[in-house]
Amino acid sequence: MSINPQVEREVPVNSDITIDMLDRDPAAVYKRLRQDTPVVRIGAINRIVLTKADDVYLAKTDTRHFHSSDEKTAMQRAFGGHTLMRKDGAAHIREREAMTATFHARHMCATWQAMFQSIAVSIVSSLPAEGSVDLFHHLAAPLSALYLQKVLGIEPNSKDQLFEWAGALITGAMNAGFDPAVFATSDHANAEMNLCMDRMIEHHQEHPNPSVLSIMANAPEPLSLSQIRTNMKICIGGAVIESRDAILTTILGLLQNPDQLRYCIESGRWDLACEEGLRWCAPIQASPRIVARDMALRGVTLPAGETVMVIQGSANYDEDYWQDPHVFDIGRQPIANHTFGAGTHRCLGADMYRLLVSKALLPLLFDRFPCMTVDSTQPVEFRGFVFRGPTSLAVRLNETE
């Protein structure tokens, strides 16, 4: 998307869109915005949103006009420090590179593929042989938690604690009013996470391994302890919920399209389903960027210092790139979706997630339950403006053709 050098007018304001509309049916909202006002301030959230795919990509990759550094938000207070997500340049690169070895191809092949297979076997084998079961609680959540524990190198006290920590961090980061009661919850989670990480660092120093915490703790010139903790929390805050929701979305898409499921079973092309699931409902729908200098975009002026929300959930539905974007279709042309971002802040764990889902979970799940169907007595509902996914996914495991 080229930047128009002519400043024409201020960003228009839409006062009709409500928080409830963004929570329940954002796709309908964004479809109208892409057509009519692709750059607009939504009054209900007091943020400028970018809804076109080209603009989303621009905001993620144009470091001259956009940046991520912002120490005024509630995130720093909620996470107990300034995370690499809110840094740019050399500071961001150093902290990002401190954990990249975990995601290197040699560890993908030598460590993670076998471990993910083992995790998938343990979770799928725990499902009953027949009857109705909610895959939210009995598959996606425990799988996401266990997989992330191994990759990050932490051992929470319970299988639910990762989600509790993530929820506390996210709620704290969105505490725009700086309500002390909200921060009390994130402070409690921070204290628990710090104890867990300090304990695990001692373990990893005695038993080095490819996990993120071990890689950072055993580096020749490690980051400070406070920064190791803070950057581990940004992994927890996004990844466990994101993975759970994306897994459920992908399974639902396949179950609603039996011909596509049959093709995956016969061809082994689970990667197509994984990628379409990520596009069909981006588990993280929106991300913030900050305008570095006044700029004109699509005939309006983005003021320097303004925080804009880039809507990857909308970018993934942009009709300039995808026909009938509301349809789950694994046969689409291989156009890169925006779910894991782009540029220097692109998600480090993107290929790790793909390995888990494409190589381990989906082939194993549908090998055991090839005739699985959605339980029609329990409708599936998607919710969420920033984090989005099914609130449940009840299926019947004993259906036969």
C-alpha positions, 0 to 999 in steps of 0.5 A: 500500500503506497502512502499518499503524501497529500493530507486530506482530512482527519480520521472519521469516527464511527459511533455506531459500532459497539463493544458487543458487536465487536465481541459477537460478530466482528467479521460483519463489522469489518466487512462494512469498514473495508468497503466504506471506511477502511481507516476509521476511529471506533468510538467505543474503543477510542482507537483508529483501526486498520482493516485492509490487508495491505494496511495491516501489512504496512503497519507491521513492516514499515518501521519508518512510520510505525513502531511498537515502543510504548511505556505508557500502557497498562501492559508494563504495569501488568507484566511487571516490566517492559516486554520485547513486544513493546520494544524496537530496534537493537533492544528488541532484536537482542531479547528476541534472539535470546530465545530463538534457538528453541525454534531452530530447525534442529530442535524442531526435528530432534526434540519437538516433533517427537515430544509433540507426538507424545503429548498428542497421543496422551491427550487423544488417548484420554478421550472416551471411545464414544459419546459426546465430549467438549473438545474445548476442555478435554482436548484443546485446553490441556493440549495447549497447556502441556505443549506450552509448558514443554516449549517454555520450560516451566511446570505450573502447579496445575493444568489450569494455572497457565490459563489463569496466568494468561487471563490475569496478564491479559486483563491487566494489560487491558486495564486502561483505567489502571484500576488497582483491583485489576492489577491486584489479580495480575500482581498475584499471577506475577508472583506465582510466575516468578516463583515458578520461573526461578525454581525452573531456572535452577533446574535448567542450569543443572539440566540444559535443554532446548526450552525457552527458559533454559536457552535464556538462563544458560546463555553466555551473556544472559538477559537480566532475571527481570527481563527473562521473567517479563519476556516469558510472561509475554509468551504465556499471555498469548500463546496458550489461549491462542493455541487453544482457540486456533485448534478448536477453530480448525477442528470445527472447520473440518467437521463442518466440511466433511469432503475437506476432512476426507481429503486430509485423511486420504492425502495427509495434507493436514497443513492445509487445514491448519493454515485455513483454520488460522485464516478463518478465525485469527485467534488474536484478531488485533494488535497495537502499533504506534504512528511514528510520524504524521502520515496520510493513508487512504486520504486521511491523516494518521497523527504521530503518537496515535495508537492504532489497532491493526486488525489481522482478523479483518485482513484475513477476510480482505476480498482483494485477496480471498473470495468468500472469506467467511467460508472455510476452504482448504483449497484456497490459493496459498496466500500468506495470512496475517494471523502470526504477523509480519516484520520484526515482530512476527510470532516466533512460535508460528512454525512450532504451532504448525508442527504440533497441529499438522504433524501430531494432533490432527492426523492422530485425532482423525485416525482414531475418530474419522467419523467424528461430528459436531454435536448439533444439540450444542451450538458453537459460538465464537466470542472475543474482540482481541482474542477470539475462538469457540467458547466450546466445541461439543462433538460426538465421537461414536458416529459412524458413516 
